[in-house]
Amino acid sequence: MKPGDRIILGIDPGTLVMGYGLLHVLNSKPEVLGIGVLKLEKYDDHALRLKKIFERVSGLIDEYKPDELAIEAPFFGKNVQSMLKLGRAQGVAIAAALSRNIPITEYSPKKIKMSITGNGNASKEQVAAMLHSTLGIKSSHDYLDATDALGAALCHHYQGRGLQSKSKSYSGWAAFLSDNPKRKV
């Protein structure tokens, strides 16, 4: 790769649908490499869903060789069980990246929306529409999780290295656990 050339993998974690998007950034110009979803609702076993997430993220890493992972942080909702499952899905995606020594950066949904649309309370449809306008991707209601993931990757690109204000990057699993002791299962 040339200087100023990097690939960013964005992940929107979920236990029913996980979105992913890949950006190739060359000389500060982002171009979409791939976008898609992993549908998991057909699996009844939560542990099997987590395994599928790990395998898919690992496969994307092996195929595209990203330099960095940008992942959407779980949001705080009213259903504690849903939050726990979402946190596990995020943790498995992070573990896949860290197992391959890929630095990860976590962004809040509000930060991603603000970065893409200028409105931290934007809807998934508004994020998709802005990505359609900015990157020329097709907007589809079937792929809103994928456009959210691509939004995480583009947000990471916009933030630049070392400029994250409320985001944190980790170079390994030990560093991540050191800063997040409550994430240990």
ABEGO torsion letter per residue (X at the ends): XBBGBBBBBBBBBBAABBBBBBBBBBGGBBBBABBBBBBAAABABAAAAAAAAAAAAAAAAAAAGBABBBBBBBBBBABAAAAAAAAAAAAAAAAAAAAAGBBBBBBBAAAAAAAAAGBAABBAAAAAAAAAAAAGBBBBAAAAAAAAAAAAAAAAAAAEBGABAABBBBABAAAAAAABAAABX
